[in-house]
Amino acid sequence: WVVLSKDKFIRKRMTERMALKKAKVAAFILTSGNLTGEEMADIFVKARKRMLKFLSQYPRPFIAAVTRDGKVKLVE
């Protein structure tokens, strides 16, 4: 499974991070707050190729941050 989220604090919440790891998911988390649904969709579309590359390069589970400009960075 792949999780797309806007919960930028998930990186600081151990319980939530452990749940993602236990589920063995790839999680892509937006780092910008106060975004509209359209803005979130635009960012994920912009980051799509980088996210697909991440999925092929990194074993699951992982958490990656997605920036407003579509860059993707491994968090853990």
C-alpha positions in Angstrom: 0.0 0.0 0.0 1.0 3.6 -0.6 -0.3 6.3 1.9 -0.6 9.9 0.8 -1.1 12.3 3.7 -0.9 15.9 4.7 -0.1 15.1 8.4 3.3 16.8 8.7 3.5 15.9 12.4 3.3 12.2 11.7 7.1 12.2 11.7 7.1 13.2 15.3 4.4 10.8 16.5 6.0 7.5 17.4 2.7 5.6 17.6 1.6 6.6 14.1 5.1 5.9 12.6 5.1 2.5 14.2 1.6 1.8 12.7 2.9 2.7 9.2 5.9 0.5 9.7 3.8 -2.4 11.0 1.6 -2.1 8.0 4.7 -2.1 5.7 3.5 0.9 3.7 5.2 3.5 1.7 4.0 6.9 3.1 4.4 10.2 1.3 3.7 13.1 3.6 3.2 16.7 2.4 5.4 19.1 4.4 3.4 22.2 3.7 0.3 23.1 5.8 -2.9 24.9 5.1 -3.3 23.6 1.6 -6.5 23.2 -0.4 -7.5 19.9 -1.8 -6.6 21.2 -5.3 -3.1 22.4 -4.1 -2.4 19.0 -2.5 -3.4 17.2 -5.7 -1.2 19.5 -7.7 1.8 18.8 -5.5 1.3 15.0 -5.6 0.9 15.1 -9.4 4.1 17.2 -9.6 5.9 14.7 -7.4 4.5 11.6 -9.1 7.6 10.6 -11.1 9.9 11.1 -8.1 7.5 9.1 -5.9 7.5 6.2 -8.4 11.2 6.3 -8.5 11.3 6.2 -4.7 9.0 3.2 -4.7 11.4 1.3 -7.0 14.5 2.3 -5.0 13.5 2.0 -1.4 12.2 -1.1 0.4 9.0 -0.7 2.3 8.1 0.5 4.9 9.3 4.1 4.6 8.2 7.6 5.2 9.1 10.3 2.6 8.4 14.0 2.8 7.0 15.7 -0.3 7.7 19.4 -0.6 5.5 22.1 -2.3 7.8 22.1 -5.3 7.4 18.3 -5.8 10.7 17.2 -4.3 10.7 13.9 -2.3 13.1 13.2 0.6 13.4 10.1 2.7 12.4 10.8 6.3 12.8 7.3 7.7 
